[in-house]
Amino acid sequence: MSEQVLLTGATGFIGRHLHAPLIQAGLGVRCLTRRPEEARSRWPDRGWVGGDVGEPKGLVRAMEGCATAYYLVHGMASAKPGWADEELRWAEEFAEAAGQAGVRRVIYLGGVAPRGEPSEHLRSRLKTGEVLRTGSVPCLELRAGMIIGAGSASWTIVRDLAARLPAMVLPAWLAHRSEPVAVDDVVAGLVAGMRIDLPQSTWWDVPGPEALTGKDILLRVAAVMGRRPILLDVPVVTPRLSSHWIRLVTRADFGLARELVEGLTSDLLAARPGYWAAAGLPAPMALEEAARRALAAETGKLGLRGQLAEALAGLLTPRA
């Protein structure tokens, strides 16, 4: 019988990408969801189990027999008041359930620690990692910044801005640097987390190959599309104000976009790199290759309004 793993967040962005590589690695994947019938109708070939990270008793039953449990849950998407406190409670109960069920390791995907004051979103990501790492089961926390891939909220914002605006103003916060990483590399890192030596809980950053400003990222993604938009620096535009025009231009959820943008008020750079080599993985792919893969995965999935907007913008935007 193949080794079993529990995959939480299985219907989310990372969970959807991670399932197939885990199966290809010869593992039995148990996908946790609050709505198993709905998930089963959409992905009938996956092993679904009903459960909720907010219900400890059900968690223990779902984890029994699993050697590894992936924690890919984030409460920010609910936009409910107090979501950050609820997220910490989920992490505490998950760590306790893992110990009761006999799980041997927990693998968690969190966010990079900013050089300045963290937003509520990033603070919650980091505290969740701390809670999971203090549990009785060793936890490997991997910290990623912007993830480039179809379905990523950060990617959707960058991609839509690059595709739909012939010219745009650049607030000062886009001068801060981050290390965008391809979803394929993040997934490879999560799979490798099962075999890396883990005598006790620890964390690593999983950065992309370059530190780039927001302006760099916009220009290089646009260049992959064959475009060269005009960018004007306007330092008085705040992250909160920017989230409103992001809502008008992109497909990103407003609440989610606001939280993500407010996390970009300082550099998001790796403090503990080296995971790729420690896990025996190749260096992560360049931004352009990651963008090409994301664009290819989205082919044919854009609505009519989006297609028209991008076609018009293409006529008005200088060519790269």
Buried (B, 14 or more C-beta within 10 A) or exposed (E): EEBBBBBBBBBBBBBBBBBEBBBEBEBBBBBBBBEBEEBBEEBEEBBBBBBBBBBBEBBBBBBBBBBBBBBBBBBBBEEEEEBBEBBBBBBBBBBBBBBBBEBBBBBBBBBBBBBEEBBEBBBBBBBBBBBBBEBEBBBBBBBBBBBBBBBBBBBBBBBBBBBBBBEBBBBBBBBBBBBBBBBBBBBBBBBBBBEBEBEEBBBBBBBBBBBBBBBBBBBBBBBBBEBBBEBEEEEEBBBEEBBEBBBEBBBBBBBBBBBBBBBBBBBBBBEEBEBBEEBEBEEBBBBEBBBBBBBEEBEEEBEEEBEEBBEEBBEEBEEE
